[in-house]
Amino acid sequence: MIEVSNLSISFKTETDIVKAVNGVSFGVEKGKSLGIVGESGSGKSVTALAIMQLLPQQAIINSGNIIFGGKELLGLSKSEIREYRGNKISMIFQEPMTSLNPVMRCGKQVIETIQLHQKLDKNKAKKQALELFERVKLPRPEEIFQAYPHEISGGQKQRVMIAMAVANKPNLLIADEPTTALDVTVQKEIISLLNDLRADFGMSLIFISHDLGVVSA
């Protein structure tokens, strides 16, 4: 599904150039999962952002290839990468509170993701969003659909993020530290949910964490 080869990334600072990723290579087959484990600052998230083509302007890709479905992603134009991002490749970010729009209802945010890539009217998109909320085991889907992010718990926010990430049935889902801010019980539920969704949708999963125990689960 995806193959990353000899990827090296640096960042420009005011006085220097700092290497963040040094010759990373890995691959993930269709329907399989891969765990990427490392301490904070080791370049895990930078690698994920490179796949999504979401690196900041000061980032420099020194070398490497990112081949997804036989297509080289590095060097694609902004319009070309939009065909992949959120559609064929999706990502769950580390902190849902900063990823969700605090002034927009949770349901509307999922509807926007659906309508961006699918030709559905608002009513059909809403029906699909509510089905996704049920799929990710959110309690009271209608109530959470109308709620703002600050009105629901951390675990519920993470489930909303997961619903958004899988809304368009991506071929590859990247989960970047998706359980860091959650308690142990909720962590296990989220990991189990991601594994179930991977199996149900036949998608590949890259799970990023600093915790070897979480990845092994």
Helices and strands as residue ranges (DSSP letters): E 2-12, E 17-28, E 33-37, H 44-52, E 59-68, E 71-72, H 78-82, E 89-92, H 96-99, H 106-117, H 122-135, H 141-146, G 149-151, H 154-166, E 172-176, H 184-201, E 204-209, H 212-216
